[in-house]
Amino acid sequence: MKQDMIVILDLGSTENTEVARKIRDMGVYTEIHPHDISLEELKKLENVKGIILNGGENRIVDGAPVEISPELYECGCPMMSIDHPTAKCDKKWDAMPADEALREFVFETCRAQANWNMKNFIEDQVEQIRRQVGDRKVLLALSGGVDSSVVAAMLIRAIGDQLTCVHVNHGLMRKDESESVIEVFRNQLHANLIYVDGTERFLGKLEGISDPEQKRKIIGSEFIRVFEEEARKLEGIDFLGQGTIYPDIIESGTKTAKMVKSHHNVGGLPEDLQFELVEPLKQLFKDEVRACGIELGLPASMVYRQPFPGPGLGVRCLGAITRDRLAAVRESDAILREEFANAGLDKKVWQYFTVVPDFKSVGVKNNARCFEYMVIIRAINTVDAMSATIERIDWDVLQKITGRILAEVENVNRVCYDMSPKPPSTIEFE
Ligand code: XMP
């Protein structure tokens, strides 16, 4: 372990994540651990320079008052508490301390070094992965999303061809997306990559299914089935790589231990496929995951891509999926992304995409009546995806995109812009 660490013990404060972020922003590594950690477990953590007990007003977790095990006070590290109860600590604050006070505790009381950076983090993780995996093999479902891509790059760095990546194309990927996964991982990073084109299989299962929840369930369960089939074909796999990140594990302030447990129930994989997990990003916040990806040499287009739902374009080709409308979603989405990038909006807008409803409207093309689909553009900004506002797009940009979609996308004669915030509208249509 190259990095000094401050441990935050979660005694029920909602501000644990905020404290953790502040300390990491000072360049010092920090981890949040459950309040019931034992002295033995604490001692297994390397390079701990100080401990912060964070209980908010009354040290309550899951409705019950909590305390740390008294033996922890004998651990030999400086301790600080952020709450009212008296504790045997070197420092006490009633509320979240000012940055200066936190800085003084971290650097002067604990004497921690500001040596938290991505290079050191990667070196540490590479070492840990090698220690955990030895000469055995790891399997990873590589969707091409940020988290799985960064895990793949990290595992390639650590164990090379002891890693097998499986990329399942469910036929609902964006234009050229699977191709870029193959290009980056197989051709540039020389990963052991199995590419499964499941397009026919997925579209077959989805035929005639119009209920959004049913569509999602089919895509999810079919995905697991395909992945499982591939896993069974391989021999001697002991580990499963997972793109778990910090926000998946901590639920601000409480239930740390519980969350860890439920999260380890890997995406519904059957019980007879027994894998141990390798989760090298589980201590990173999303922006740190991106910085890690860049440091590992992944292209910015992969690391800074906008969120994309697991069921992919399947929830943007509304109602029962048809191939002509799926192609219209894919092509119009590609045009939208290209023009947003041209206008610099790709760095400004949180999420933007097109959808194609399952009804037609009348239009005129080449002096003749036509009866075709419409494309709806949606562009939103949000902090946490719980609520969202629409982006006020420049009229000229919208007109250019509209013109291109009408000229270049088959079976489309109308383009609309979705003005609805969330709530009441969700970001996706299905
Ligand atoms: P909604 O439509 O609920 O979407 O307002 C909120 C955010 O979540 C994304 N989303 C998903 N992400 N798997 C994902 O990984 C999914 O099944 C899924 N469904 C929606 C959506 O794109 C938006 O960013």
Boltz pocket constraint, residues with backbone or C-beta under 6 A from the ligand:
constraints:
  - pocket:
      binder: B
      contacts: [[A, 307], [A, 308], [A, 309], [A, 310], [A, 311], [A, 351], [A, 385], [A, 422], [A, 425], [A, 426], [A, 427], [A, 428], [A, 429]]
      max_distance: 6.0
